[in-house]
């Protein structure tokens, strides 16, 4: 009986740690939320390549899947939004990812960025100079 209880406790502890680690990890698929309508807009996959973090749009929820970035410039101009890298070169600093770039396809602007998880939700902050705006994204299960 004690052995069974010990084994159950060990499995339970592993499960709890796994759930907590997943809730605090920036990596995975996140649902972006429109600031004005509060509706889901897209799924963004956050991933690591080397020691940097990146994010790309993998699915559009409110626009046609073949939408292109008309307001973007340079290499992003007229690129399909699905598959587009919109977060790049983020460097880990403790629980946060900083000093990278974030592209907002709606206006074509590129912002300095900072990303972290707070209460199981992804906080995505874009800076232009000293002004900033933070979006809250929800994890896709």
N, CA and C of each residue as an Amber inpcrd file, in Angstrom:
protein
   423
   0.8260000  -1.2020000   0.0000000   0.0000000   0.0000000   0.0000000
   0.8670000   1.2620000   0.0000000   1.9020000   1.2860000   0.8580000
   2.7700000   2.4600000   0.9230000   3.4960000   2.6930000  -0.3950000
   3.8650000   1.6000000  -1.0500000   4.5600000   1.7220000  -2.3280000
   3.6310000   2.3300000  -3.3870000   2.3790000   1.9020000  -3.4070000
   1.3980000   2.4380000  -4.3480000   1.1530000   3.9200000  -4.0810000
   1.0180000   4.2740000  -2.8240000   0.8020000   5.6730000  -2.4450000
   2.0030000   6.5310000  -2.8450000   3.2050000   6.0060000  -2.6150000
   4.4180000   6.7230000  -2.9910000   4.4670000   6.9380000  -4.5020000
   4.1810000   5.8830000  -5.2610000   4.1940000   5.9660000  -6.7170000
   3.1550000   6.9670000  -7.2220000   1.9630000   6.9370000  -6.6480000
   0.9130000   7.8860000  -7.0130000   1.3550000   9.3180000  -6.7120000
   1.9540000   9.5320000  -5.5460000   2.4270000  10.8710000  -5.1550000
   3.5010000  11.3730000  -6.1110000   4.3890000  10.4760000  -6.5180000
   5.4590000  10.8400000  -7.4350000   4.8980000  11.2500000  -8.8010000
   3.9500000  10.4710000  -9.3080000   3.3210000  10.7870000 -10.5940000
   2.5540000  12.1040000 -10.5030000   1.8330000  12.3150000  -9.4170000
   1.0720000  13.5460000  -9.2200000   2.0040000  14.7590000  -9.1740000
   3.1150000  14.6400000  -8.4500000   4.0740000  15.7440000  -8.3490000
   4.6670000  16.0680000  -9.7190000   4.9910000  15.0310000 -10.4980000
   5.5110000  15.2460000 -11.8470000   4.4870000  15.9720000 -12.7100000
   3.2340000  15.5460000 -12.6310000   2.1630000  16.1590000 -13.4170000
   1.9980000  17.6310000 -13.0530000   1.9850000  17.9510000 -11.7700000
   1.8330000  19.3420000 -11.3130000   3.0050000  20.1890000 -11.8030000
   4.2270000  19.6740000 -11.6880000   5.3950000  20.4190000 -12.1650000
   5.3340000  20.6390000 -13.6680000   4.8820000  19.6270000 -14.4070000
   4.7700000  19.7500000 -15.8620000   3.7460000  20.8290000 -16.2330000
   2.6080000  20.8380000 -15.5640000   1.5700000  21.8410000 -15.8310000
   2.0850000  23.2340000 -15.4990000   2.7610000  23.3930000 -14.3490000
   3.2970000  24.7010000 -13.9660000   4.3580000  25.1740000 -14.9480000
   5.2220000  24.2570000 -15.4050000   6.2610000  24.6330000 -16.3630000
   5.6320000  25.0690000 -17.6780000   4.5830000  24.3700000 -18.1130000
   3.9250000  24.7330000 -19.3660000   3.2640000  26.1020000 -19.2430000
   2.6460000  26.3870000 -18.1010000   1.9830000  27.6790000 -17.9100000
   2.9670000  28.8340000 -17.9280000   4.2240000  28.6110000 -17.5030000
   5.1850000  29.6990000 -17.4260000   6.0830000  29.7830000 -18.6610000
   5.9700000  28.8410000 -19.5880000   6.8000000  28.8410000 -20.7850000
   6.1780000  29.7230000 -21.8670000   7.0200000  30.4900000 -22.5400000
   6.5330000  31.3070000 -23.6500000   6.3130000  30.4650000 -24.9010000
   6.9010000  29.2820000 -24.9540000   6.8820000  28.4730000 -26.1700000
   5.5680000  27.7430000 -26.3440000   5.1430000  27.6330000 -27.5880000
   3.8870000  26.9740000 -27.9080000   3.0700000  27.8450000 -28.8480000
   1.7890000  27.5240000 -28.9410000   0.8850000  28.2640000 -29.8310000
  -0.0100000  29.1680000 -28.9920000  -0.1080000  30.4220000 -29.4100000
  -0.8720000  31.4430000 -28.6910000  -1.8970000  32.0790000 -29.6240000
  -3.0280000  32.4330000 -29.0420000  -4.1090000  33.1000000 -29.7730000
  -4.0080000  34.5960000 -29.5140000  -3.8860000  35.3790000 -30.5890000
  -3.8490000  36.8310000 -30.4440000  -5.2790000  37.3470000 -30.3250000
  -5.4370000  38.4200000 -29.5770000  -6.7580000  39.0060000 -29.3360000
  -6.7500000  40.4460000 -29.8450000  -7.7550000  40.8110000 -30.6450000
  -7.8840000  42.1680000 -31.1690000  -8.1760000  43.1300000 -30.0250000
  -7.4100000  44.2180000 -29.9470000  -7.5670000  45.2040000 -28.8710000
  -8.9310000  45.8760000 -28.8840000  -9.4830000  46.1070000 -30.0570000
 -10.7340000  46.8520000 -30.1620000 -11.9700000  45.9690000 -30.0510000
 -11.9380000  44.7990000 -30.6980000 -13.1340000  43.9420000 -30.7310000
 -13.1220000  42.8470000 -29.6750000 -11.9600000  42.5950000 -29.0850000
 -11.7910000  41.5150000 -28.1060000 -11.9900000  40.1280000 -28.7330000
 -11.9170000  40.0440000 -30.0500000 -12.0810000  38.7800000 -30.7720000
 -10.7140000  38.1810000 -31.0980000 -10.6790000  36.8500000 -31.1850000
  -9.4490000  36.1610000 -31.5670000  -9.1090000  36.5040000 -33.0140000
  -7.8130000  36.7620000 -33.2820000  -7.3900000  37.1590000 -34.6310000
  -6.5440000  36.1080000 -35.3280000  -5.6020000  35.5020000 -34.5920000
  -4.6530000  34.5980000 -35.2390000  -4.0230000  33.6770000 -34.2060000
  -3.4200000  32.5990000 -34.7090000  -2.5870000  31.7290000 -33.8820000
  -1.1390000  32.0230000 -34.2530000  -0.3240000  32.2340000 -33.2210000
   1.0990000  32.4930000 -33.4110000   1.8800000  31.4030000 -32.6900000
   2.8010000  30.7740000 -33.4070000   3.6740000  29.7720000 -32.7940000
   4.9400000  30.4640000 -32.3170000   5.2230000  30.3340000 -31.0170000
   6.4390000  30.8840000 -30.4290000   7.4250000  29.7310000 -30.2860000
   8.6340000  29.9120000 -30.8140000   9.6190000  28.8330000 -30.8040000
  11.0240000  29.3920000 -30.5870000  11.9280000  28.4970000 -30.2560000
  13.3140000  28.8630000 -30.0070000  14.1770000  28.3250000 -31.1400000
  15.1080000  29.1460000 -31.5890000  16.0920000  28.7310000 -32.5820000
  17.4430000  29.1950000 -32.0600000  18.2860000  28.2470000 -31.6950000
  19.5410000  28.5950000 -31.0330000  19.2210000  29.1430000 -29.6550000
  19.7240000  30.3200000 -29.3480000  19.4320000  30.9230000 -28.0440000
  18.4540000  32.0920000 -28.1670000  17.7830000  32.2020000 -29.3030000
  16.8300000  33.3000000 -29.5130000  15.4200000  32.7720000 -29.7090000
  14.4510000  33.6350000 -29.4550000  13.0400000  33.2730000 -29.5690000
  12.4370000  33.9880000 -30.7720000  11.5340000  33.2610000 -31.4550000
  10.8720000  33.7650000 -32.6510000   9.3910000  33.4390000 -32.5820000
   8.6090000  34.1040000 -33.4100000   7.1890000  33.7970000 -33.5010000
   6.6950000  33.9930000 -34.9200000   5.8530000  33.0590000 -35.3750000
   5.2860000  33.1890000 -36.7200000   3.8000000  32.8930000 -36.6770000
   3.0720000  33.5530000 -37.5580000   1.6290000  33.3330000 -37.6610000
   1.4010000  32.0070000 -38.3740000   0.6100000  31.1330000 -37.7470000
   0.3370000  29.8350000 -38.3640000  -1.1150000  29.7000000 -38.8130000
  -1.9930000  30.6030000 -38.3390000  -3.3980000  30.5330000 -38.7500000
  -4.0580000  31.8840000 -38.5050000  -4.8280000  32.3420000 -39.4880000
  -5.6430000  33.5470000 -39.3270000  -7.0590000  33.1230000 -38.9710000
  -7.6560000  33.8020000 -38.0130000  -9.0020000  33.4630000 -37.5620000
 -10.0470000  34.4610000 -38.0350000  -9.6310000  35.7020000 -38.3070000
 -10.6050000  36.7350000 -38.6660000 -10.4170000  37.2770000 -40.0830000
  -9.3620000  36.8770000 -40.7560000  -9.0970000  37.3160000 -42.1290000
  -8.9030000  36.0850000 -43.0130000  -9.0400000  36.2460000 -44.3300000
  -8.7960000  35.1100000 -45.2270000  -7.3720000  34.5660000 -45.0660000
  -7.2230000  33.2540000 -45.1800000  -5.9220000  32.5980000 -44.9950000
  -4.8690000  33.0720000 -45.9940000  -5.2940000  33.5850000 -47.1510000
  -4.3250000  34.0150000 -48.1630000  -4.0410000  35.5230000 -48.1040000
  -4.3830000  36.1680000 -46.9860000  -4.1300000  37.6080000 -46.8240000
  -2.6330000  37.8980000 -46.9270000  -2.3250000  39.0820000 -47.4820000
  -0.9300000  39.5070000 -47.5810000  -0.7310000  40.7890000 -46.7780000
   0.5180000  41.0700000 -46.4740000   0.8560000  42.2560000 -45.6870000
   1.0810000  43.4340000 -46.6370000  -0.0050000  44.1370000 -46.9390000
   0.0580000  45.2560000 -47.8790000   0.7520000  46.4830000 -47.2930000
   0.6580000  46.6840000 -45.9820000   1.2290000  47.8770000 -45.3600000
   2.6680000  47.6720000 -44.8980000   3.1690000  46.4560000 -45.0350000
   4.5470000  46.1680000 -44.6330000   5.5170000  46.7400000 -45.6610000
   6.7630000  46.8750000 -45.2500000   7.7950000  47.3500000 -46.1670000
   8.9120000  46.3140000 -46.2620000   9.8490000  46.6050000 -47.1110000
  11.0370000  45.7740000 -47.3090000  10.6780000  44.3260000 -47.6000000
  11.3290000  43.3890000 -46.9180000  11.1280000  41.9690000 -47.2340000
   9.7470000  41.4550000 -46.8430000   8.9920000  42.2090000 -46.0560000
   7.6580000  41.7800000 -45.6310000   6.5550000  42.2500000 -46.5910000
   6.8670000  43.1870000 -47.4580000   5.8860000  43.7670000 -48.3840000
   5.2470000  42.6830000 -49.2490000   3.9050000  42.6390000 -49.2150000
   3.1020000  41.7000000 -50.0070000   3.3840000  40.2250000 -49.7080000
   3.9880000  39.9510000 -48.5670000   4.2250000  38.5660000 -48.1450000
   2.9380000  38.0160000 -47.5330000   2.6750000  36.7130000 -47.7280000
   1.5200000  36.0900000 -47.0830000   1.6830000  36.1880000 -45.5740000
   0.5960000  36.5250000 -44.8950000   0.6500000  36.6820000 -43.4460000
   0.7920000  35.3290000 -42.7580000   0.0820000  34.3040000 -43.2450000
   0.2560000  32.9680000 -42.6730000   1.6550000  32.4870000 -43.0480000
   2.4260000  32.1220000 -42.0500000   3.8140000  31.7150000 -42.2440000
   4.8020000  32.8360000 -42.0030000   4.2940000  34.0710000 -41.8700000
   5.1610000  35.2290000 -41.6800000   5.7470000  35.2530000 -40.2710000
   7.0560000  35.5080000 -40.2090000   7.7290000  35.6840000 -38.9270000
   7.4140000  37.0960000 -38.4510000   6.7310000  37.2130000 -37.3030000
   6.3650000  38.5360000 -36.7890000   7.1150000  38.8820000 -35.5040000
   7.8400000  37.9070000 -34.9550000   8.6710000  38.1340000 -33.7670000
  10.0290000  37.5130000 -34.0710000  11.1020000  38.2590000 -33.8210000
  12.4180000  37.6800000 -34.0800000  13.4880000  38.2740000 -33.1760000
  14.5220000  37.4560000 -32.9690000  15.7450000  37.8350000 -32.2430000
  15.5290000  38.2270000 -30.7820000  14.5100000  37.6810000 -30.1350000
  14.3110000  37.9370000 -28.7060000  15.3570000  37.1550000 -27.9080000
  15.9460000  37.8030000 -26.9150000  16.9590000  37.1820000 -26.0640000
  16.4030000  37.0150000 -24.6590000  16.7140000  35.8690000 -24.0640000
  16.1990000  35.5890000 -22.7270000  16.9290000  36.4170000 -21.6810000
  16.1450000  36.9700000 -20.7590000  16.6550000  37.7260000 -19.6220000
  15.7990000  37.3270000 -18.4290000  16.1970000  36.2670000 -17.7190000
  15.3780000  35.7380000 -16.6310000  14.1190000  35.1170000 -17.1980000
  12.9570000  35.5600000 -16.7150000  11.6710000  35.0450000 -17.1850000
  11.1310000  35.8240000 -18.3820000  11.8870000  36.7900000 -18.8550000
  11.4240000  37.6280000 -19.9620000  12.2950000  37.4090000 -21.1960000
  11.7360000  37.7660000 -22.3400000  12.4700000  37.7630000 -23.6040000
  12.4660000  39.2040000 -24.1060000  13.6560000  39.7490000 -24.3770000
  13.7950000  41.1800000 -24.6560000  14.6730000  41.4200000 -25.8880000
  14.7700000  42.6910000 -26.2580000  15.6990000  43.1760000 -27.2860000
  15.4820000  42.5770000 -28.6670000  14.2720000  42.1040000 -28.9320000
  13.9590000  41.6100000 -30.2660000  13.0200000  42.5630000 -30.9730000
  12.4690000  42.1090000 -32.0660000  11.5640000  42.9210000 -32.8810000
  10.2100000  42.2410000 -33.0080000   9.1630000  43.0700000 -33.1220000
   7.7950000  42.5940000 -33.3170000   7.1950000  43.3760000 -34.4830000
   6.6720000  42.6440000 -35.4610000   6.0070000  43.2530000 -36.6100000
   4.5030000  43.1680000 -36.4060000   3.8210000  44.2820000 -36.6080000
   2.3600000  44.2950000 -36.5560000   1.8570000  44.3810000 -37.9980000
   1.3780000  43.2590000 -38.5590000   0.9660000  43.2540000 -39.9680000
  -0.1460000  44.2500000 -40.3020000  -0.9960000  44.5860000 -39.3380000
  -2.1060000  45.5140000 -39.6080000  -1.6210000  46.8820000 -40.0640000
  -0.4900000  47.3390000 -39.5100000   0.0030000  48.6620000 -39.8990000
   1.3980000  48.6200000 -40.5320000   2.0090000  47.4380000 -40.5670000
   3.3260000  47.2820000 -41.1740000   4.4750000  47.8040000 -40.3400000
   4.2040000  48.2410000 -39.1110000   5.2550000  48.8110000 -38.2670000
   6.0180000  47.7170000 -37.5250000   7.3060000  47.9900000 -37.3020000
   8.1680000  47.0940000 -36.5380000   8.5190000  47.7920000 -35.2340000
   8.2990000  47.0830000 -34.1380000   8.5130000  47.6220000 -32.7970000
   9.6420000  46.8660000 -32.1070000  10.3050000  47.5250000 -31.1600000
  11.1640000  46.8040000 -30.2320000  10.2360000  46.0240000 -29.3170000
  10.6760000  44.8500000 -28.8490000   9.7430000  44.0130000 -28.1120000
  10.2550000  43.4460000 -26.8120000   9.2830000  43.0300000 -26.0190000
   9.5240000  42.3660000 -24.7410000   8.3550000  41.4120000 -24.5300000
   8.6430000  40.1740000 -24.1420000   7.6060000  39.1550000 -23.9920000
   7.8360000  38.3780000 -22.7050000   6.7370000  38.0910000 -21.9950000
   6.8020000  37.2850000 -20.7810000   5.4420000  36.6580000 -20.5370000
   5.4230000  35.6520000 -19.6430000   4.1690000  35.0070000 -19.2580000
   3.7740000  35.5180000 -17.8830000   2.5000000  35.8810000 -17.7560000
   1.9600000  36.3580000 -16.4830000   0.5870000  35.7230000 -16.2910000
   0.4280000  34.9940000 -15.1990000  -0.8370000  34.3080000 -14.9060000
  -1.2920000  33.4090000 -16.0560000  -0.3450000  32.7030000 -16.6760000
  -0.6680000  31.7610000 -17.7360000  -0.9700000  32.3940000 -19.0840000
  -0.8310000  33.7090000 -19.2010000  -1.0970000  34.4080000 -20.4660000
   0.1770000  35.0990000 -20.9350000   0.3210000  35.1770000 -22.2460000
   1.5100000  35.7920000 -22.8240000   1.3180000  37.3020000 -22.9100000
   2.2610000  38.0310000 -22.3680000   2.2640000  39.4880000 -22.4440000
   3.2500000  39.8810000 -23.5440000   2.7540000  40.5650000 -24.5580000
   3.5630000  40.9530000 -25.7120000   3.5770000  42.4770000 -25.7630000
   4.7360000  43.0510000 -25.4920000   4.8490000  44.5090000 -25.4280000
   5.6990000  45.0220000 -26.5840000   5.1540000  45.9820000 -27.3080000
   5.8750000  46.6390000 -28.3860000   6.1930000  48.0710000 -28.0040000
   7.4320000  48.4850000 -28.2730000   7.9010000  49.8340000 -27.9440000
   8.2060000  50.6180000 -29.2100000   7.8250000  51.8800000 -29.2050000
   8.3000000  52.8560000 -30.1840000   8.8010000  54.0280000 -29.3630000
  10.1190000  54.1440000 -29.2700000  10.6770000  55.1620000 -28.3820000
  10.3480000  54.8260000 -26.9390000   9.8100000  55.7930000 -26.2070000
   9.4580000  55.5540000 -24.8070000   7.9950000  55.1420000 -24.6450000
   7.2440000  55.1220000 -25.7350000   5.8370000  54.7140000 -25.6740000
   5.7370000  53.2170000 -25.9460000   4.7670000  52.5680000 -25.2750000
   4.5890000  51.1400000 -25.4950000   3.1280000  50.7490000 -25.3670000
   2.8280000  49.5630000 -25.8840000   1.5070000  48.9700000 -25.7590000
   1.7070000  47.4820000 -25.5140000   0.9170000  46.9360000 -24.6030000
   1.0200000  45.5190000 -24.2670000  -0.2570000  44.8020000 -24.6630000
  -0.1130000  43.7040000 -25.3890000  -1.2380000  42.8320000 -25.7150000
  -1.1470000  41.5820000 -24.8540000  -2.3000000  41.0050000 -24.5540000
  -2.3620000  39.7450000 -23.8200000  -2.8570000  38.6700000 -24.7690000
  -2.0520000  37.6130000 -24.9180000  -2.4040000  36.4890000 -25.7780000
  -2.7270000  35.2810000 -24.9110000  -3.5910000  34.4080000 -25.4030000
  -4.0180000  33.2190000 -24.6640000  -3.4370000  31.9680000 -25.3030000
  -3.0260000  31.0330000 -24.4380000  -2.4490000  29.7780000 -24.9360000
  -3.5240000  28.9430000 -25.6300000  -3.1540000  28.3260000 -26.7490000
  -4.0380000  27.4070000 -27.4620000  -3.7320000  26.0120000 -26.9450000
  -4.7520000  25.3350000 -26.4600000  -4.5560000  23.9840000 -25.9030000
  -4.5860000  22.9420000 -26.9770000
